[in-house]
Amino acid sequence: MAVVTMKSLLESGVHFGHQVKRWDPRMKKFIFAERNGIHIIDLQKTIQAIKDAYEVVRKTVAAGKTVLFVGTKKQAQQTIQKEAERCGMYYVNSRWLGGMLTNFSTIKKSLLRLKKLEKMEVDGTFENLTKKEIASLGKERTKLQKNLGGIKEMKELPGILFIIDTRMEAIAVAEAKRQGIPIVAVVDTNCNPDGIDYPIPGNDDAIRAITLFTQIIANAVIEADNEVGLKIIETLGDEDEDLETLMTDVSMKEEDQEIDIESYSTEETAAEAPKEEAEVTEEEAQIQVDVDKVYGEDA
C-alpha cells in the first residue's frame, strides 16, 4: 500500500506555495514552476520526501523512541492534537515554551505541578480551600494544561520531532538541533530547508494539506507499533512451541515409565506362578487322601 498518492496531494493543495516575492531562494530545488505569481512545488520530490520521512519515523518508533508533534499555528492546532492522540504520541499545539528540550529538567517540575493540581481537584483538597484559593489554583492548572497538556506523560526527550511551519517554530528547531534530535518538517516556499534532517516540501498553511501530512506521520507511528506487537506475538508463539515440545517429552517419559512391558510381564508371571503351583499341589493332595480312604475301606 502506497504511503501517499499524487491524487491526494493535488486534492489537498500541497503543491501551492507562497507568492514569488515571499520565497526563500534555498527552496529553489523543490520548486517546479511559477503560476500567476505563485510558486508551484514539485510534487515528485514531495512524494519521495514523504516516503523518507515515513520510513525514519517508523524505524524510530520501532526502536522504542517517541515522536513529538509540533504545530502551534491556528490551522494546525486541532489536527496536531487529534493525530498525536490517535497514535499515542506527544504534542505541542498551543505555545512552544523556551527550554522545552534544552531545559527539560525544569519542564519536568512544571509537569509534576500540573499532575499535583489535577490530583488536588479530584481527592477533595479543594473543598478545604477558600474560593479565592480555588480560583487561583484553577487558573494555574488551566495555563499549565494549555501549554504542557500534550507532553504531560513524557518522561524523556523525544526520539524525533515532526514540525509544521519551521519559520513559526524556529525555537523548537534550534533546540532540537542543539540536542541532536532529528527533525521531520513541512517546509513551504518561504522556509529555509537547511538544517532540517527530513524536509517535506509542501503547503504548510492549508488545513487539508496539514491534515494529510500529519495523518501520514501518525500512520507511520501506528505501523511501527503494530510491527512491535507482531514481534511480541511471534516470540510468545515460539515460547508456546518450546513449552509444548517440553510437555510432550515429559509425557513420553512418563508413559515409558508406566509401560515397561517386559518387566511388567516378568513380575506378573513371577507373582502368579507360585499361586498356581500351590493350588495344583493342594488338589493333588486332596485326591491322594480320597484314594487312600477308599482303599482303606476295601481292605
Disulfide bonds with the S-S distance in Angstrom:
none
